Amino acid sequence: MNDHDRRDAFLDALWLERGVSENTLSAYRHDLSVWIDFLDSRDERLLAPAANSVNAFVDGRRETYHARSVARLLSCLRRFYRWALGEGLIAQDPLAEIEPPKIRPGLPATLDERDVERLLAAPDVDSALGLRDRAMLELLYACGLRVSELVGLSVAAVNLRQGVVLVRGKGDKERLVPLGEEALAWLERYLRQGRGELMRDSRQPALFPGRADACMTRQTFWYRIKHYARLAAIDKPLSPHTLRHAFATHLLNHGANLRVVQLLLGHSDLSTTQIYTHVAQVRLEALHAQHHPRG
């Protein structure tokens, strides 16, 4: 078995695990291929890299790659060699002494509440497409969904009577998220007036159809939200994830408990949610500087 075969055997093992996405598998395939090519240039094999080769490879990436990319690369290699250790292919982990790069948490791009209101009002709700898009934007902001969670929703996932949506997140974990009055009203209107016009077969499950009654793709919704940002004259960096950030930040600004926000976002670790406390703090400091006489 050559090094590329061992790479593929590792990826096959990962694929069998729950919660490993296609994007992760693709990234790991690329990282391992780059690592194998580097070892080939030094006439070394995947299962027996020299300690100085590991350091040289990682240090070279630290000079030209973002710290997060280096961290992902190291995560891939560590995972591979743990798998190889468990399979009895190696006797010692060659990355045991390698220190991961320190990553400062960056503040996610977000929108203030006035920007959000302008964005939500941008679609032309007199058309079925505009009504669909308004309902999607309202739902994205009201529930703090990931874009993949939003476009993957089925009609059965929404309980209009109870005002909740069942969301399937990372690792196939499910959570119930309240819709809120505005999102619920727009969703009801869309289901009543818009979805039937967009669907050729009303028996199909997609809540927000794209082409051929299938769920809309993430890329399509990304283009739609960029279109509405232009209509709303919002010149800040914007993506579907921006509304998820705005959801969390605005909740905290209005006094929500951090653990409640964690549950609503579907974060398995509270530390992932804590980044939004920094966003809220930056906002408070800016307001203080703007309005306090000694700011």
C-alpha positions in Angstrom: 0.0 0.0 0.0 1.5 3.4 -1.0 1.1 6.7 0.8 -1.9 7.8 -1.2 -3.6 4.5 -0.6 -3.1 5.0 3.2 -4.4 8.6 2.9 -7.6 7.2 1.2 -7.9 4.5 3.8 -7.9 7.2 6.5 -10.4 9.3 4.7 -12.7 6.3 4.3 -12.5 5.6 8.0 -13.4 9.3 8.6 -16.3 9.1 6.2 -17.8 6.3 8.3 -17.8 8.6 11.4 -20.9 10.6 12.1 -20.6 14.4 11.7 -17.6 14.5 9.3 -18.7 16.8 6.5 -17.7 16.6 2.8 -15.9 19.9 3.2 -13.8 18.5 6.0 -12.9 15.4 4.0 -12.0 17.5 1.0 -9.8 19.8 3.1 -8.1 16.8 4.8 -7.5 15.2 1.4 -5.7 18.4 0.2 -3.7 18.8 3.4 -2.5 15.1 3.3 -1.6 15.3 -0.4 0.5 18.4 0.3 2.2 16.6 3.2 2.9 13.5 1.1 4.4 15.7 -1.7 6.6 17.4 0.8 7.8 14.1 2.2 8.5 12.8 -1.4 10.7 15.8 -2.0 12.8 14.6 1.0 12.7 11.0 0.0 10.6 10.1 3.1 7.4 8.1 3.6 4.1 9.1 5.2 4.4 6.6 8.1 8.0 7.5 8.9 8.6 11.2 8.7 11.7 12.6 10.4 11.2 14.9 13.3 12.9 17.8 11.5 10.7 17.2 8.5 7.6 17.8 10.5 9.0 21.0 12.0 10.3 22.2 8.6 6.9 21.6 7.0 4.9 23.3 9.8 7.3 26.2 10.1 7.2 26.8 6.3 3.4 27.0 6.4 3.5 29.4 9.4 5.4 31.9 7.3 2.9 32.0 4.5 -0.4 30.6 5.8 -2.9 32.1 8.2 -2.7 30.7 11.7 -6.1 29.1 11.3 -5.0 27.3 8.1 -1.9 26.0 10.0 -4.1 24.9 12.9 -6.4 23.0 10.5 -3.4 21.4 8.8 -2.0 20.2 12.2 -5.4 18.9 13.2 -5.5 16.8 10.0 -2.1 15.4 10.5 -2.7 14.7 14.2 -5.9 12.9 13.3 -4.2 10.8 10.6 -1.4 9.7 12.9 -3.7 8.9 15.8 -5.6 6.7 13.3 -2.4 5.1 12.1 -1.4 4.5 15.7 -4.7 2.9 16.4 -4.4 0.7 13.3 -0.9 -0.5 14.4 0.8 1.1 11.4 3.1 3.2 13.6 4.5 2.8 17.1 4.9 6.5 17.9 3.1 9.7 17.0 5.6 11.9 15.1 3.6 15.0 16.0 3.6 14.4 19.7 6.1 17.3 20.4 4.7 19.8 17.8 3.0 22.8 19.4 -0.2 24.1 17.8 -0.2 27.8 16.7 -1.8 30.3 19.1 -4.9 31.8 17.4 -6.4 35.0 18.6 -10.2 34.9 18.3 -11.3 37.3 15.6 -14.5 39.3 16.0 -17.1 38.1 13.5 -18.5 40.6 11.0 -22.0 41.6 12.0 -24.7 44.2 11.3 -26.4 46.8 13.6 -30.1 46.6 14.1 -30.9 49.3 11.6 -28.9 47.5 8.9 -30.7 44.3 9.6 -34.1 46.1 9.3 -33.1 47.5 5.9 -31.9 44.2 4.6 -35.0 42.4 5.7 -37.2 45.0 4.0 -35.2 44.7 0.7 -37.1 41.8 -1.1 -40.1 42.6 -3.2 -42.8 40.7 -1.3 -45.3 41.2 -4.2 -43.6 38.3 -6.0 -43.3 34.7 -4.9 -39.5 34.8 -5.1 -39.4 37.9 -3.0 -41.8 36.4 -0.5 -39.6 33.3 -0.2 -36.5 35.4 0.2 -38.1 37.6 2.9 -39.2 34.5 4.8 -35.7 33.1 4.6 -34.0 36.3 5.8 -36.5 36.6 8.6 -36.0 33.0 9.6 -32.2 33.3 9.4 -32.1 36.3 11.7 -34.8 35.2 14.1 -33.3 31.8 14.7 -29.6 32.3 14.2 -29.4 29.4 11.7 -26.4 28.3 9.7 -27.1 28.8 6.0 -26.8 25.0 5.5 -29.5 24.5 8.2 -31.7 27.1 6.6 -31.6 25.8 3.0 -32.0 22.2 4.2 -35.3 22.8 6.1 -38.3 20.8 5.1 -41.9 21.8 5.5 -42.3 19.2 8.2 -39.6 20.8 10.3 -41.8 23.9 11.0 -44.5 23.8 13.6 -46.6 26.9 13.0 -49.0 26.2 15.8 -46.2 26.1 18.5 -44.0 28.6 16.7 -40.9 26.5 16.6 -38.6 25.0 13.9 -36.7 21.7 14.3 -33.1 22.3 13.1 -30.7 19.6 12.2 -27.2 21.0 12.8 -23.6 19.8 12.8 -23.2 16.1 13.5 -26.9 15.6 12.8 -27.7 17.1 16.2 -31.3 18.4 16.4 -32.5 21.5 18.3 -35.8 23.3 18.6 -35.6 27.0 18.0 -38.5 29.5 18.6 -39.4 31.5 15.4 -40.6 34.8 17.0 -43.7 36.7 15.9 -42.2 38.4 12.8 -40.6 35.4 11.3 -43.7 33.3 12.0 -45.9 35.8 10.3 -43.7 36.0 7.2 -43.3 32.2 7.1 -47.1 31.7 7.3 -47.6 34.3 4.5 -45.0 32.6 2.3 -46.5 29.2 2.8 -49.9 30.6 2.0 -49.1 32.8 -1.0 -45.6 32.0 -2.3 -44.4 28.4 -2.0 -47.2 26.9 -4.1 -46.3 29.1 -7.0 -42.7 28.1 -6.8 -43.3 24.4 -6.6 -44.2 22.2 -9.5 -44.9 19.3 -7.1 -46.3 20.4 -3.8 -45.5 17.0 -2.3 -41.8 17.7 -2.3 -40.5 18.4 1.2 -38.2 21.4 0.6 -39.4 24.5 2.5 -37.4 26.9 0.4 -37.1 25.4 -3.2 -34.5 26.4 -5.7 -34.5 24.6 -9.0 -36.6 21.6 -9.8 -38.4 21.7 -6.4 -35.1 20.7 -4.6 -33.7 22.6 -1.7 -32.0 25.9 -2.6 -28.2 25.6 -2.6 -26.0 27.6 -0.1 -24.3 29.3 -3.1 -27.7 30.5 -4.5 -28.7 32.0 -1.2 -25.3 33.6 -0.8 -26.0 35.4 -4.2 -29.5 36.4 -3.1 -28.3 38.0 0.2 -25.6 39.9 -1.7 -28.3 41.2 -4.1 -30.4 42.4 -1.2 -27.5 44.0 0.5 -26.9 46.1 -2.6 -30.6 47.1 -2.8 -30.4 48.1 0.9 -27.2 50.1 0.3 -25.3 48.1 2.9 -21.6 48.3 2.0 -20.3 46.2 4.9 -18.9 42.7 4.3 -21.9 40.5 4.2 -22.7 36.8 4.0 -25.5 34.5 5.2 -23.4 33.9 8.4 -23.5 37.6 9.1 -27.1 37.4 10.2 -26.3 34.5 12.5 -23.6 36.7 14.1 -26.1 39.5 14.3 -28.7 37.2 15.9 -26.3 36.3 18.7 -24.8 39.8 19.2 -28.2 41.5 19.4 -29.5 38.9 21.9 -26.6 39.5 24.2 -26.9 43.3 23.7 -30.5 43.0 25.0 -29.5 41.0 28.0 -29.8 37.3 26.9 -28.0 34.7 28.9 -24.9 33.3 27.2 -25.9 29.7 27.7 -29.3 30.4 26.2 -27.5 31.8 23.1 -25.3 28.7 23.0 -28.3 26.4 22.9 -30.1 28.5 20.2 -26.9 28.5 18.0 -26.4 24.8 18.5 -22.8 25.2 19.8 -21.6 22.1 21.6 -19.0 24.2 23.5 -19.7 27.4 25.4 -16.2 28.7 24.5 -17.4 28.9 20.9 -20.3 31.2 21.9 -18.1 33.4 24.1 -16.7 35.3 21.1 -20.0 37.1 20.9 -19.4 38.6 24.4 -16.4 40.3 22.8 -18.6 41.7 20.0 -21.1 43.0 22.6 -18.3 44.6 24.6 -16.9 46.4 21.6 -20.3 47.7 20.9 -20.8 49.0 24.4 -17.4 50.7 24.4 -18.2 52.4 21.1 -21.6 53.7 22.5 -19.8 54.9 25.7 -17.2 56.7 23.7 -19.9 58.3 21.5 -22.4 59.4 24.1 -20.6 59.8 27.4 -19.3 63.4 28.1 -16.0 62.0 29.2 -15.9 59.2 26.6 
